[in-house]
Amino acid sequence: MKICYTKSMEKKKPCVVKDLCIACGLCNAMVPSVFDWDDDGKMKAIVDHVPKGLEQDVDDAKISCPTEAIIVD
């Protein structure tokens, strides 16, 4: 299981828990500039921190994930 952690409390770090991801692609469809396919066929976060202006979109993707595989810390 991947642990997501960032020392900065000012910026949120998106993360996909690979053990929970079912590769449905919903998060990529919702926020392609934050989530993309990994070599293992599952999703991954492609940014270190949620870009300004996309906070709500990332939160929506997190809420919409059918397996709750998205963590934003």
C-alpha positions in Angstrom: 0.0 0.0 0.0 1.3 3.5 -0.9 1.4 6.0 2.0 0.8 9.6 1.0 2.4 12.3 3.2 3.6 15.8 2.7 5.3 18.1 5.3 3.6 21.2 3.9 0.2 21.9 5.5 -0.4 24.7 2.9 -0.5 22.5 -0.2 -2.5 19.2 -0.6 -0.8 16.2 -2.1 -3.0 13.9 -4.3 -2.3 10.2 -4.2 -3.9 7.0 -5.5 -3.8 3.9 -3.4 -2.8 1.2 -5.9 -4.3 -1.7 -3.9 -7.7 0.0 -4.1 -7.6 1.3 -7.6 -9.7 -0.7 -10.1 -8.5 1.4 -13.1 -11.9 2.7 -14.0 -10.3 5.9 -15.3 -12.9 8.2 -13.7 -10.3 10.4 -11.9 -8.4 10.8 -15.2 -11.6 11.8 -17.0 -12.4 14.3 -14.4 -8.9 15.9 -13.8 -6.5 14.7 -16.5 -3.9 17.3 -15.5 -3.7 15.6 -12.0 -4.3 11.9 -12.6 -3.0 9.7 -15.4 -2.3 6.0 -16.2 0.7 4.3 -14.7 2.7 1.5 -16.3 0.8 -1.0 -14.2 -2.5 0.1 -15.9 -3.8 1.8 -12.8 -4.1 5.5 -12.0 -1.4 7.7 -10.4 -1.1 11.3 -9.4 1.2 13.1 -11.8 1.6 16.3 -9.7 3.2 16.8 -6.3 0.5 19.2 -5.1 -3.0 20.0 -6.3 -2.7 22.9 -8.7 -4.3 26.2 -7.7 -7.8 26.4 -9.1 -8.2 22.6 -9.3 -8.9 21.9 -5.7 -12.7 21.4 -6.2 -12.1 19.2 -9.2 -9.7 17.0 -7.3 -12.1 16.8 -4.3 -14.9 15.9 -6.7 -12.7 13.1 -8.2 -11.9 11.9 -4.7 -15.6 11.7 -3.7 -16.5 10.1 -7.0 -13.9 7.3 -6.8 -15.9 4.0 -6.5 -13.2 2.4 -4.3 -12.1 5.5 -2.4 -8.6 5.0 -3.7 -7.8 8.7 -3.9 -6.3 10.4 -0.9 -5.6 14.1 -0.7 -3.5 15.1 2.3 
